Structure formats: C-alpha cells, structure tokens
C-alpha cells in the first residue's frame, strides 16, 4: 500500500512538471510529439490530434518530446512549429515551465484548502488533557471567546495567544 501511495505521489509530481512544459510549448505553437508519464516500455498509449499520450512502466520520470529540426527532417509547414524556431526567451520559458509548475501547484493547493470561507477551525475545546493547566477549568465543547481579554475568532489565534504567554 505504501508503495502504491509513493508511486501516486511521485506520479502526480511528474504529471504536474511535464504538464508545465507541455502547456507552455503549446501556447507558443510548438508541436508536441509525445507526452509521457513514466519511462521505458509503454503500458498505455493513445493518440490525440497530433500528440501521443503515454503511460510507461517505470514511474520515476516522464518527458515531453517536442518537434525539433535537429532530430530529423521537418516538413516545410511544420518548420515554424519547432522548438529551435522560437526565440531564446520562449525556449527558456518552456524549459522553466516544469519546475515553475512544481512550485505553483502546491501554493494553489494550500490556498484552495486553507484559505476559503469557513476554512478555519472555531476556537472550541476538543479535549482536555489530564495534568495540564486547563484541567478542571475547561470542558470539552467549551468555546473560547478571549485569551487574557484579547478576542479570538479561530483556534489558530488561541494557539498563538497561548504560545506568547
């Protein structure tokens, strides 16, 4: 089970990373030949309009294969859709898009999970531990309205106020 979870976690990181390269390449008009998650022999594959999408046996990497004139003959109509035909800035953006996605997706997930309406825990007592200062003073279900006369609205504010004292 742990191995399966590990593979799913690594696979999602790879997917996000490779999707960054794929997305920016497509935005700049570069033809994407292959989008693969995993390496080695192909387990599953299907062909889109111009891209082959693959899931390969070894889930420790992935790749996005772009049309490159240096790797073989390119038809005249596709000459402007090669990676080399782009300016240095656009090629750099395609290369950096994978790592950038790995940085942006966790930030997006953090804000979508923790910064939402009603997303903060109410300052309600869930458990009172024996031999701690709150024993005998607080009961499970009590709502904390203030700490030392300072109003609190979330459990995180209670935690910070207690840590400061």
C-alpha positions as a printed NumPy array, in Angstrom:
array([[  0.   ,   0.   ,   0.   ],
       [  2.846,   2.406,   0.863],
       [  4.5  ,   1.665,  -2.472],
       [  1.267,   2.437,  -4.313],
       [  0.876,   5.752,  -2.46 ],
       [  4.516,   6.591,  -3.191],
       [  4.003,   5.882,  -6.895],
       [  0.84 ,   8.018,  -6.945],
       [  2.626,  10.908,  -5.209],
       [  5.677,  10.776,  -7.472],
       [  3.418,  10.3  , -10.493],
       [  1.393,  13.399,  -9.64 ],
       [  4.579,  15.464,  -9.232],
       [  5.834,  14.215, -12.602],
       [  2.465,  14.886, -14.233],
       [  2.388,  18.484, -12.967],
       [  6.003,  19.056, -14.017],
       [  5.608,  17.666, -17.529],
       [  2.262,  19.398, -17.986],
       [  4.056,  22.71 , -17.394],
       [  6.419,  22.044, -20.287],
       [  3.533,  20.784, -22.449],
       [  1.245,  23.738, -21.761],
       [  3.805,  26.463, -22.427],
       [  5.081,  24.71 , -25.565],
       [  1.534,  24.543, -26.909],
       [  0.89 ,  28.2  , -26.024],
       [  3.948,  29.165, -28.099],
       [  2.808,  26.976, -31.003],
       [  5.443,  24.245, -30.721],
       [  4.274,  20.833, -31.905],
       [  4.343,  18.31 , -29.06 ],
       [  5.032,  14.815, -30.382],
       [  4.852,  12.832, -27.122],
       [  3.643,  13.446, -23.569],
       [  4.734,  10.562, -21.346],
       [  4.421,   9.838, -17.654],
       [  6.967,   7.213, -16.725],
       [  9.826,   5.879, -18.81 ],
       [ 10.612,   2.6  , -20.503],
       [  8.145,   0.372, -22.338],
       [  4.717,   1.931, -22.853],
       [  1.911,   0.469, -20.758],
       [ -0.912,   2.578, -22.194],
       [ -0.954,   4.995, -25.089],
       [ -3.443,   6.895, -27.173],
       [ -3.075,   9.325, -29.998],
       [ -4.578,  12.796, -29.878],
       [ -4.804,  15.117, -32.858],
       [ -1.023,  15.482, -33.092],
       [  0.335,  14.234, -29.748],
       [  0.838,  10.706, -28.452],
       [ -0.061,  10.428, -24.746],
       [  1.675,   7.583, -22.88 ],
       [  1.846,   5.912, -19.51 ],
       [  5.042,   3.888, -19.236],
       [  6.055,   1.032, -16.935],
       [  8.726,   2.759, -14.833],
       [  7.072,   5.586, -12.825],
       [ 10.236,   7.53 , -11.968],
       [ 10.16 ,  10.224, -14.638],
       [  8.474,  11.457, -17.719],
       [  9.089,  13.532, -20.771],
       [  7.561,  15.858, -23.322],
       [  9.06 ,  15.345, -26.774],
       [  8.874,  18.487, -28.878],
       [  9.322,  18.791, -32.624],
       [ 12.986,  19.585, -33.244],
       [ 14.595,  20.131, -36.637],
       [ 17.906,  18.821, -35.306],
       [ 16.372,  15.363, -34.751],
       [ 15.294,  14.778, -38.322],
       [ 13.554,  16.136, -41.349],
       [ 10.689,  18.527, -40.682],
       [  8.036,  19.355, -43.257],
       [  8.021,  22.949, -44.508],
       [  4.602,  23.615, -42.92 ],
       [  5.937,  22.476, -39.508],
       [  9.236,  24.398, -39.752],
       [  7.782,  27.275, -37.725],
       [  6.48 ,  24.842, -35.076],
       [  9.874,  23.508, -33.984],
       [ 11.464,  24.215, -30.623],
       [ 14.509,  25.763, -32.334],
       [ 12.384,  28.243, -34.287],
       [ 11.473,  30.1  , -31.085],
       [ 13.367,  32.976, -29.541],
       [ 15.73 ,  32.263, -26.666],
       [ 13.235,  33.772, -24.209],
       [ 10.396,  31.474, -25.312],
       [ 12.645,  28.381, -25.255],
       [ 13.763,  29.333, -21.747],
       [ 10.155,  29.729, -20.623],
       [  9.297,  26.253, -21.938],
       [ 12.251,  24.74 , -20.083],
       [ 11.429,  26.574, -16.833],
       [  7.689,  25.85 , -17.014],
       [  8.06 ,  22.357, -15.475],
       [  9.839,  23.459, -12.279],
       [  7.593,  26.534, -12.095],
       [  4.507,  24.303, -12.076],
       [  6.036,  22.239,  -9.271],
       [  6.284,  25.459,  -7.257],
       [  2.919,  26.971,  -8.21 ],
       [  0.649,  23.941,  -7.752],
       [  1.438,  23.475,  -4.017],
       [  0.812,  27.201,  -3.432],
       [ -2.507,  26.923,  -5.265],
       [ -3.457,  23.788,  -3.295],
       [ -2.507,  25.439,   0.006],
       [ -4.698,  28.451,  -0.666],
       [ -7.573,  26.372,  -2.019],
       [ -7.573,  24.178,   1.098],
       [ -6.714,  26.611,   3.897],
       [ -7.909,  29.986,   2.672],
       [-11.587,  29.532,   1.995],
       [-14.775,  30.774,   3.634],
       [-15.249,  28.95 ,   6.921],
       [-11.987,  27.097,   6.475],
       [-10.576,  27.922,   9.888],
       [-11.28 ,  25.906,  12.998],
       [-13.557,  27.517,  15.561],
       [-11.919,  28.036,  18.963],
       [-13.729,  25.111,  20.565],
       [-12.172,  22.767,  23.119],
       [-11.923,  19.265,  21.68 ],
       [-10.066,  17.53 ,  24.503],
       [ -8.737,  18.454,  27.939],
       [ -5.565,  16.587,  28.818],
       [ -5.031,  15.449,  32.398],
       [ -2.272,  17.175,  34.415],
       [ -2.33 ,  20.266,  32.185],
       [ -3.334,  23.785,  33.331],
       [ -6.733,  23.594,  31.553],
       [ -7.836,  20.539,  33.565],
       [-10.781,  21.478,  35.763],
       [-11.143,  24.895,  34.088],
       [-12.201,  23.932,  30.564],
       [-14.542,  21.215,  29.371],
       [-14.939,  19.511,  26.004],
       [-17.205,  21.671,  23.817],
       [-16.381,  24.99 ,  25.525],
       [-15.962,  27.854,  23.067],
       [-13.048,  30.177,  23.759],
       [-14.008,  33.799,  23.145],
       [-10.925,  35.591,  24.507],
       [ -7.466,  34.913,  25.918],
       [ -6.354,  37.39 ,  28.63 ],
       [ -9.061,  39.819,  27.496],
       [ -7.995,  39.631,  23.829],
       [-10.791,  38.458,  21.497],
       [-10.081,  35.353,  19.404],
       [-12.042,  34.043,  16.4  ],
       [-10.117,  30.943,  15.335],
       [ -8.295,  28.098,  17.018],
       [ -5.067,  29.307,  15.443],
       [ -5.464,  32.677,  17.225],
       [ -5.927,  30.817,  20.527],
       [ -2.784,  28.786,  19.89 ],
       [ -0.747,  31.912,  19.1  ],
       [ -2.054,  33.766,  22.156],
       [ -1.226,  30.839,  24.453],
       [  2.264,  30.429,  22.937],
       [  3.024,  34.118,  23.588],
       [  2.213,  33.791,  27.277]])
